[in-house]
Amino acid sequence: MEGCGRGASPLIIGRGEWHERLEEELAACGLAEAAFLFSSGYAANVGCITALAGKSDVIFSDAKNHASIIDGCRLSGATITIFPHGDTSALAALAKDAHRFRRRLIVTDSVFSMDGDCAPLDDYAAIAEQHDCMLLVDEAHATGIFGAEGRGLAEQLHVEDACAVRVGTLSKALGSSGGFVVGPQHVIDWLANRARSYFFSTAPPDACAAAAMEALEIIRRQPERRRRLLERAAELRDVCRAHGWNVGSSSSQIIPIYVGDPRRTMDLAARLRSEGLLVPGIRPPSVPHGESLLRISLCYHHEWEHCTALMDALQRAASSVD
Ligand SMILES: *Cc1c(COP(=O)(O)O)cnc(C)c1O
């Protein structure tokens, strides 16, 4: 096959040898029976949610879920109930009262992309079991970072088997592009025939699959990378707090600095940028009003000098921006 693209959707001729190998690898790495690839994490969420829930069903969705989950919920035609962020008792009450629906689906990010905090997946797993719900977890920011083997937060909290499916992306810790889903064979087979964003969209390029294979190898061989990253993130949060910054309840490599006012946030981000520090300012509509923030995304290659340089620059920026 010539060219960069795969030329067609997976079910036509788009799924090649690299995709097959990566899918096997993702299933093996995810300790799941099966896996398959989407063109993006966005497509994976939209495809999975619309395939698992429809008109007679209800979806319980965390208030801070990623936009791709929100869009999947809307497209599914199911009744959507948003529960307050991370609120286990609210979710339990809703699930208890939902037996009139054909199917009940709980959907959540595992690590939240703006706040960097983690969903209580162990509690959700218990609720799902007690009230006969399916649990869909989006591990986009947790794959390669959380869990002894780097499989994500579900691994760390020992609830992988409680998830109907786990969605992920190749575009974050894996440094490639594309999305994926892992789960039991019968669920994956169902999705492969019903997730429209899978079979009506061209398969990701071979090069992306090959790059992701290499990234999985690094995750397997170098666990110290994720351990060091999370330790460094914890240290940086401590230093931020010591300087009086509000980092909320982040417990991951994503560290928000809540500023509140959108203009001040963007001014601070511009100051940092002018000093060579890339810390994007996030404002509405990406976050609710009053919650504008600077979003620090730490990665393995950030040394402690980078963190102290950031703190110094932030102090300077704060004193010059009103
Ligand atoms: C980035 C992200 C996605 C989308 O992944 P893409 O591969 O960029 O489409 C989905 N869910 C969450 C939580 C994300 O952070």
The ligand as an SDF file (V2000), in Angstrom:
LIG
                    3D

 15 15  0  0  0  0  0  0  0  0999 V2000
   -7.8650   14.0950   24.8670 C   0  0  0  0  0  0  0  0  0  0  0  0
   -9.0090   13.3710   25.4000 C   0  0  0  0  0  0  0  0  0  0  0  0
   -9.8650   12.6570   24.5550 C   0  0  0  0  0  0  0  0  0  0  0  0
   -9.7640   12.7090   23.0680 C   0  0  0  0  0  0  0  0  0  0  0  0
   -8.6590   12.0200   22.5610 O   0  0  0  0  0  0  0  0  0  0  0  0
   -8.1490   12.3720   21.0720 P   0  0  0  0  0  0  0  0  0  0  0  0
   -7.3100   11.2090   20.7040 O   0  0  0  0  0  0  0  0  0  0  0  0
   -7.3820   13.6610   21.1980 O   0  0  0  0  0  0  0  0  0  0  0  0
   -9.3550   12.5360   20.2120 O   0  0  0  0  0  0  0  0  0  0  0  0
  -10.8930   11.9250   25.1310 C   0  0  0  0  0  0  0  0  0  0  0  0
  -11.0940   11.9250   26.4530 N   0  0  0  0  0  0  0  0  0  0  0  0
  -10.2940   12.6170   27.3010 C   0  0  0  0  0  0  0  0  0  0  0  0
  -10.5580   12.5580   28.7700 C   0  0  0  0  0  0  0  0  0  0  0  0
   -9.2340   13.3620   26.8000 C   0  0  0  0  0  0  0  0  0  0  0  0
   -8.4800   14.0620   27.6360 O   0  0  0  0  0  0  0  0  0  0  0  0
  1  2  1  0
  2  3  1  0
  2 14  2  0
  3  4  1  0
  3 10  2  0
  4  5  1  0
  5  6  1  0
  6  7  2  0
  6  8  1  0
  6  9  1  0
 10 11  1  0
 11 12  2  0
 12 13  1  0
 12 14  1  0
 14 15  1  0
M  END
$$$$
